[in-house]
Amino acid sequence: MDMETETKVSRWWVKFKRYTRRSLFIFIFLCFLLFVRIFLFQIYSIQGNSMYPTLEHGSVVFVWKGGFAISAKFFGTELLYTDPKIDKLDLVLFVSKEEELVVKRVIGLPGEFYSIEAGRVLIDSTELLENYLPKGTYTSEPSTSIFLNRHNSPFLAMDKQGRIPPGYYLLLGDNRQYSTDSRSFGLVPVEKIKGKVIFYF
């Protein structure tokens, strides 16, 4: 191999290594972004005004997904991991009965006794302090329609009062008069909750 050919090969090899390193960096970076999107964070735009005045139509929320339900299929086997840290009054993103992503507020936790009467929400016989609601907000009772079409539904029908079983949450919208929430579709199973809102604007 003459000197000129050797020089060309050397230059080609340098360019190849540089291209390979760059491609590898881009691949790793894209994998990292995909990991963050699937397992850690999600940005979601609010549709409708069921959470008004806290959130309006078009509001953008940042959702923390760490510890929440992640479902994936490997070789025909579905894996489900869920270990959420959910507190009362948290805003959560969940999959509705219609398979849509929706944001509502956590009103009742597993094991708590709820009661909706005379426009008020009581948890364990104590009226829930809801300073985020406009003064005079009236919370209507659950609709009897939640007892219909329940075949194979993961959501659990609720009455005017009752105890929330393990693994379920009572979720309501802040705009009580115009919100479709647990009063309509029932208590929400934890595996349907996909994350917690940590920031919004």
Secondary structure, 3 states (H helix, E strand, C coil): CCHHHHHHHHHHHHHHHHHHHHHHHHHHHHHHHHHHHHHHEEEEECCCCCCCCCCCCCCEEEEECCCCCEEEEECCEEEEECCCCCCCCCEEEEECCCCCEEEEEEEECCCCEEEEECCEEEECCEECCCCCCCCCCCCCCCCHHHHCCCCCCCCECCCCEEECCCCEEEEECCCHHHCCCHHHHCEEEHHHEEEEEEEEC
